[in-house]
Amino acid sequence: MSGATAGSRRVSIQSHSVAIATTRNLAVDISPGSWNQTYSNAQSPQAMPFTATGSGGVPGYSYAWDFLSGGVGMVLSGETTAVCTVTVSGSDQLRTGTLRCTVTDAASGTAVDTAGIQVTFGTPP
């Protein structure tokens, strides 16, 4: 080597690692899957808890409950938790709706499940 001086040289080799994340599909399941019941007028209001279970995706789930359809005469509580309670009231009425839960995981993936509701209030025969 022309122009090189004797001595030691330091050589630095850098390596880079790349993490490849693989995730399973995010899913949600609502239990119970439906609420279909008849009550007397005197039994109004009625409440039913629904539980959403998220799985797959990246753990760290958040929950959002709402009505996809219907929901007249129904009130939700716990709309941002895994357990949401639907309270239904009425007199001589049929109350119907489709309850929806959207689960979002830590990587912003989403999954949706629904549950049907049909509650009748009336005078017993």
ROLOLO-341590 format. One line per field, with one value per residue: residue number from 1; residue in three letters; chain; x, y, z of N, C-alpha, C in turn. Coordinates in Angstrom, 2 decimals. Last residue first. Layout:
BEGIN
nr NUM, ...
rest ALA, ...
kette A, ...
n_X X, ...
n_Y Y, ...
n_Z Z, ...
ca_X X, ...
ca_Y Y, ...
ca_Z Z, ...
c_X X, ...
c_Y Y, ...
c_Z Z, ...
% end
This chain:
BEGIN
nr 125, 124, 123, 122, 121, 120, 119, 118, 117, 116, 115, 114, 113, 112, 111, 110, 109, 108, 107, 106, 105, 104, 103, 102, 101, 100, 99, 98, 97, 96, 95, 94, 93, 92, 91, 90, 89, 88, 87, 86, 85, 84, 83, 82, 81, 80, 79, 78, 77, 76, 75, 74, 73, 72, 71, 70, 69, 68, 67, 66, 65, 64, 63, 62, 61, 60, 59, 58, 57, 56, 55, 54, 53, 52, 51, 50, 49, 48, 47, 46, 45, 44, 43, 42, 41, 40, 39, 38, 37, 36, 35, 34, 33, 32, 31, 30, 29, 28, 27, 26, 25, 24, 23, 22, 21, 20, 19, 18, 17, 16, 15, 14, 13, 12, 11, 10, 9, 8, 7, 6, 5, 4, 3, 2, 1
rest PRO, PRO, THR, GLY, PHE, THR, VAL, GLN, ILE, GLY, ALA, THR, ASP, VAL, ALA, THR, GLY, SER, ALA, ALA, ASP, THR, VAL, THR, CYS, ARG, LEU, THR, GLY, THR, ARG, LEU, GLN, ASP, SER, GLY, SER, VAL, THR, VAL, THR, CYS, VAL, ALA, THR, THR, GLU, GLY, SER, LEU, VAL, MET, GLY, VAL, GLY, GLY, SER, LEU, PHE, ASP, TRP, ALA, TYR, SER, TYR, GLY, PRO, VAL, GLY, GLY, SER, GLY, THR, ALA, THR, PHE, PRO, MET, ALA, GLN, PRO, SER, GLN, ALA, ASN, SER, TYR, THR, GLN, ASN, TRP, SER, GLY, PRO, SER, ILE, ASP, VAL, ALA, LEU, ASN, ARG, THR, THR, ALA, ILE, ALA, VAL, SER, HIS, SER, GLN, ILE, SER, VAL, ARG, ARG, SER, GLY, ALA, THR, ALA, GLY, SER, MET
kette A, A, A, A, A, A, A, A, A, A, A, A, A, A, A, A, A, A, A, A, A, A, A, A, A, A, A, A, A, A, A, A, A, A, A, A, A, A, A, A, A, A, A, A, A, A, A, A, A, A, A, A, A, A, A, A, A, A, A, A, A, A, A, A, A, A, A, A, A, A, A, A, A, A, A, A, A, A, A, A, A, A, A, A, A, A, A, A, A, A, A, A, A, A, A, A, A, A, A, A, A, A, A, A, A, A, A, A, A, A, A, A, A, A, A, A, A, A, A, A, A, A, A, A, A
n_X -101.15, -99.51, -98.88, -95.43, -92.48, -89.84, -86.82, -84.22, -81.09, -78.08, -74.79, -71.65, -68.25, -65.19, -61.87, -58.87, -55.60, -53.84, -52.23, -53.73, -57.12, -60.53, -63.76, -67.05, -70.18, -73.64, -76.96, -79.83, -83.20, -86.51, -89.30, -92.70, -94.92, -96.26, -93.75, -90.24, -86.66, -83.46, -80.04, -77.11, -73.74, -70.69, -67.39, -65.10, -65.92, -67.31, -69.97, -71.40, -74.74, -77.45, -80.92, -83.82, -85.75, -84.27, -82.57, -81.79, -78.36, -76.05, -75.32, -72.11, -68.95, -65.61, -62.52, -59.12, -56.41, -53.83, -52.18, -52.69, -54.45, -56.30, -59.43, -61.87, -65.07, -67.68, -70.79, -73.66, -76.29, -79.46, -82.42, -85.67, -88.09, -90.75, -92.50, -95.03, -95.42, -93.49, -91.37, -89.52, -86.48, -83.47, -80.41, -77.32, -74.89, -73.83, -70.83, -69.01, -65.68, -63.27, -59.88, -57.10, -54.81, -51.52, -48.58, -45.15, -42.59, -39.30, -36.67, -33.45, -30.28, -27.18, -23.78, -20.70, -17.38, -14.50, -11.13, -8.26, -4.91, -1.60, 1.22, 2.80, 0.98, 0.75, 1.77, 0.71, 0.84
n_Y -13.62, -10.61, -7.88, -7.24, -6.80, -8.48, -8.13, -9.06, -8.59, -10.12, -8.97, -8.97, -7.85, -6.93, -5.64, -3.93, -2.72, -1.19, -2.67, -3.36, -3.58, -3.04, -4.21, -3.33, -4.73, -4.05, -5.26, -4.56, -4.80, -4.22, -4.62, -4.37, -3.54, -3.11, -1.00, -0.91, -1.20, -2.57, -2.19, -3.89, -3.55, -4.91, -5.62, -4.35, -0.85, 1.28, 1.18, 0.93, 0.70, 1.69, 1.22, 1.23, 2.42, 1.33, -0.39, -0.47, -1.36, -1.27, 0.44, -0.19, -0.23, -0.84, -1.54, -2.55, -4.72, -5.97, -8.06, -8.04, -10.92, -12.92, -11.73, -10.48, -10.87, -9.17, -9.80, -8.20, -8.28, -6.89, -5.89, -4.42, -2.29, -4.61, -6.33, -5.55, -6.60, -9.66, -10.61, -12.71, -12.62, -13.01, -12.13, -13.69, -14.61, -13.35, -12.73, -12.13, -12.11, -11.12, -11.20, -10.79, -13.23, -12.85, -11.41, -10.97, -8.73, -8.84, -6.75, -6.73, -5.49, -4.77, -4.30, -2.96, -3.12, -1.31, -1.52, 0.25, -0.60, -0.02, 0.44, 2.27, 4.05, 4.30, 4.97, 2.02, -1.16
n_Z 30.18, 31.32, 29.29, 28.40, 26.57, 25.02, 23.34, 21.61, 20.17, 18.99, 18.73, 16.93, 16.61, 15.03, 15.34, 14.32, 15.22, 16.70, 18.26, 20.47, 19.09, 19.63, 19.02, 19.13, 19.37, 19.16, 19.16, 17.65, 18.92, 20.21, 22.21, 22.27, 24.97, 27.40, 28.26, 29.10, 28.91, 29.42, 29.51, 29.10, 29.98, 29.05, 29.67, 28.88, 28.28, 27.32, 28.21, 30.60, 29.52, 27.41, 27.18, 25.09, 23.59, 20.61, 19.29, 15.83, 15.15, 16.55, 19.43, 21.00, 22.63, 22.48, 24.11, 23.63, 24.60, 24.53, 22.09, 18.75, 17.52, 19.90, 21.29, 23.59, 24.53, 26.12, 27.61, 28.82, 31.21, 31.21, 32.93, 32.69, 34.44, 34.22, 35.39, 34.78, 32.25, 32.05, 29.29, 27.16, 25.23, 24.03, 23.26, 22.16, 23.01, 26.24, 24.51, 21.57, 20.56, 18.17, 16.91, 14.79, 13.71, 15.01, 13.69, 13.76, 13.18, 12.96, 13.57, 12.48, 13.34, 11.97, 12.79, 11.88, 12.48, 12.37, 12.82, 13.32, 12.81, 13.81, 11.59, 9.03, 6.58, 3.06, 0.59, -0.94, 0.00
ca_X -102.50, -99.59, -99.71, -96.87, -93.18, -91.25, -87.45, -85.67, -81.91, -79.46, -75.74, -72.97, -69.23, -66.56, -62.76, -60.23, -56.46, -54.96, -51.68, -52.63, -55.95, -59.32, -62.55, -65.84, -68.95, -72.37, -75.86, -78.61, -81.99, -85.53, -88.05, -91.60, -94.09, -96.98, -95.04, -91.39, -87.91, -84.60, -81.26, -78.23, -75.09, -71.65, -68.77, -65.36, -65.34, -65.89, -69.71, -70.13, -73.79, -76.18, -79.84, -82.68, -86.15, -85.25, -82.10, -82.77, -79.72, -75.94, -76.37, -73.19, -70.26, -66.59, -63.86, -60.10, -57.65, -54.03, -52.89, -51.68, -53.93, -55.44, -58.34, -60.96, -63.75, -66.88, -69.33, -73.02, -74.88, -78.70, -81.03, -84.83, -87.11, -89.96, -91.08, -94.56, -95.20, -94.74, -91.59, -90.80, -87.24, -84.83, -81.31, -78.61, -75.00, -74.51, -71.62, -69.94, -66.87, -64.04, -61.27, -57.86, -55.99, -52.67, -49.73, -46.26, -43.71, -40.48, -37.69, -34.80, -31.27, -28.51, -24.86, -21.99, -18.45, -15.77, -12.21, -9.48, -6.13, -2.84, 0.47, 2.71, 1.96, 0.20, 1.38, 1.50, 0.00
ca_Y -14.12, -12.06, -8.36, -7.32, -6.54, -8.11, -8.21, -8.97, -8.37, -9.70, -9.81, -8.44, -8.92, -6.58, -6.77, -3.96, -3.63, -0.51, -2.28, -2.40, -4.09, -2.52, -4.36, -3.21, -4.43, -4.25, -4.71, -5.33, -4.09, -4.99, -3.85, -5.21, -3.20, -3.60, -1.49, -0.72, -0.92, -2.42, -2.11, -3.30, -3.93, -3.85, -6.00, -5.67, -1.94, 1.20, 1.17, 0.22, 1.18, 0.99, 2.07, 0.53, 1.93, 2.23, 0.16, -0.51, -1.02, -1.26, -0.29, 0.68, -0.83, 0.21, -1.95, -1.56, -4.47, -4.59, -7.81, -7.63, -9.56, -12.71, -12.70, -10.27, -11.45, -9.33, -9.80, -8.86, -8.00, -8.07, -5.63, -5.60, -2.61, -3.61, -6.68, -5.28, -5.16, -8.93, -10.28, -12.02, -12.94, -13.10, -12.00, -13.04, -14.20, -14.30, -13.73, -11.60, -12.94, -10.80, -11.65, -10.30, -12.41, -13.67, -11.38, -11.69, -9.12, -9.01, -7.60, -6.30, -6.56, -4.29, -5.15, -2.79, -3.71, -1.47, -1.77, -0.24, 0.03, -0.79, 0.61, 1.06, 3.99, 3.81, 6.05, 3.22, 0.00
ca_Z 29.85, 31.21, 30.37, 28.18, 27.83, 24.97, 24.65, 21.40, 21.36, 18.79, 19.47, 17.25, 16.77, 15.42, 15.09, 14.87, 14.47, 16.03, 16.96, 20.67, 19.79, 19.00, 19.83, 18.33, 20.11, 18.47, 19.94, 17.43, 18.53, 19.45, 22.05, 21.81, 23.82, 26.23, 28.72, 28.23, 29.63, 28.53, 30.31, 28.37, 30.42, 28.81, 30.02, 28.30, 29.06, 26.98, 26.77, 30.43, 30.54, 27.60, 27.66, 25.69, 24.90, 21.21, 20.56, 16.92, 14.72, 15.10, 18.73, 20.53, 22.42, 22.19, 23.72, 24.09, 23.88, 24.96, 23.34, 19.71, 17.35, 18.74, 21.18, 22.47, 24.75, 24.90, 27.78, 27.68, 30.89, 30.79, 32.53, 32.81, 33.40, 33.52, 35.48, 36.14, 32.39, 32.30, 30.69, 27.40, 26.44, 23.51, 24.41, 21.94, 21.61, 25.37, 25.22, 22.57, 20.72, 19.37, 16.91, 15.93, 13.42, 14.65, 14.58, 13.15, 14.04, 12.13, 14.18, 12.14, 13.39, 12.30, 12.28, 12.57, 11.67, 13.08, 11.87, 13.95, 12.30, 13.88, 12.83, 9.84, 7.66, 4.31, 1.47, -1.08, 0.00
c_X -103.26, -101.02, -99.82, -97.60, -94.67, -91.76, -88.89, -86.32, -83.36, -80.21, -77.13, -73.77, -70.55, -67.39, -64.13, -60.95, -57.84, -55.75, -52.74, -52.00, -54.86, -58.13, -61.37, -64.65, -67.80, -71.23, -74.55, -77.48, -80.87, -84.31, -87.05, -90.41, -93.07, -96.22, -95.86, -92.64, -89.03, -85.84, -82.40, -79.44, -76.12, -73.03, -69.67, -66.78, -65.67, -65.17, -68.24, -69.70, -72.54, -75.43, -78.61, -81.59, -85.05, -85.71, -83.07, -82.24, -80.64, -77.30, -76.15, -74.27, -71.23, -67.91, -64.74, -61.43, -58.45, -55.27, -52.79, -52.39, -52.80, -54.95, -57.54, -59.88, -62.92, -65.52, -68.65, -71.52, -74.41, -77.26, -80.33, -83.42, -86.36, -89.35, -90.18, -93.07, -94.62, -94.41, -92.96, -90.96, -88.53, -85.72, -82.71, -79.37, -76.32, -74.65, -72.56, -70.71, -67.71, -65.28, -61.94, -59.30, -56.71, -53.83, -50.81, -47.40, -44.75, -41.59, -38.90, -35.76, -32.64, -29.44, -26.18, -23.00, -19.74, -16.81, -13.47, -10.55, -7.31, -4.00, -0.81, 1.93, 1.73, 1.29, 0.81, 0.95, 0.89
c_Y -14.60, -12.53, -9.87, -7.81, -6.58, -7.91, -7.69, -9.21, -8.28, -9.58, -9.26, -9.47, -8.26, -7.85, -6.41, -5.25, -3.66, -1.41, -1.61, -1.95, -3.01, -3.04, -3.85, -3.27, -4.42, -3.91, -5.04, -4.61, -5.07, -4.13, -4.73, -4.29, -4.29, -3.27, -1.84, -1.25, -0.73, -2.15, -1.75, -3.34, -3.16, -4.36, -4.78, -6.14, -3.27, 0.13, 1.05, 0.14, 0.31, 1.57, 1.20, 1.52, 1.16, 1.62, 1.13, 0.18, -1.11, -0.90, -0.14, -0.20, 0.22, -0.47, -0.74, -1.94, -3.32, -4.10, -6.36, -7.28, -9.29, -11.28, -12.42, -11.34, -11.28, -9.88, -10.03, -8.72, -8.83, -7.65, -6.94, -5.24, -3.91, -2.66, -5.68, -5.56, -4.81, -7.45, -9.64, -11.83, -12.14, -13.56, -11.94, -12.97, -13.54, -13.73, -13.02, -12.76, -12.35, -11.69, -11.20, -10.77, -12.03, -12.73, -12.32, -11.69, -9.87, -9.54, -7.66, -7.27, -5.96, -5.49, -4.56, -3.74, -3.59, -2.02, -2.03, -0.37, -0.58, 0.05, -0.19, 1.37, 2.72, 3.78, 5.59, 4.29, 1.22
c_Z 31.04, 30.92, 30.23, 29.41, 27.53, 26.38, 24.51, 22.76, 20.93, 20.09, 19.25, 18.03, 17.17, 15.59, 15.66, 14.48, 15.11, 15.08, 16.09, 19.37, 19.85, 19.79, 19.00, 19.27, 19.12, 19.42, 19.23, 18.14, 18.26, 19.13, 21.32, 21.59, 23.53, 24.94, 27.48, 28.88, 28.62, 29.37, 29.37, 29.29, 29.62, 29.23, 29.89, 28.60, 28.39, 27.79, 26.39, 28.99, 30.43, 28.77, 27.87, 26.07, 25.62, 22.53, 21.21, 18.16, 15.93, 14.49, 17.23, 19.90, 21.90, 21.83, 23.47, 23.46, 24.49, 24.26, 23.80, 21.01, 18.32, 18.66, 19.91, 22.47, 23.49, 25.28, 26.44, 27.88, 29.69, 30.51, 32.20, 32.32, 33.71, 34.55, 34.74, 36.30, 33.75, 32.41, 30.82, 28.90, 26.49, 24.65, 23.84, 23.25, 21.27, 23.96, 26.19, 23.18, 21.84, 19.37, 18.20, 15.80, 14.71, 14.39, 14.07, 14.15, 13.23, 13.03, 13.25, 12.78, 13.11, 12.34, 12.75, 11.95, 12.47, 12.11, 12.69, 12.88, 13.04, 13.34, 12.80, 11.10, 8.45, 5.35, 2.79, -0.15, 0.00
% end
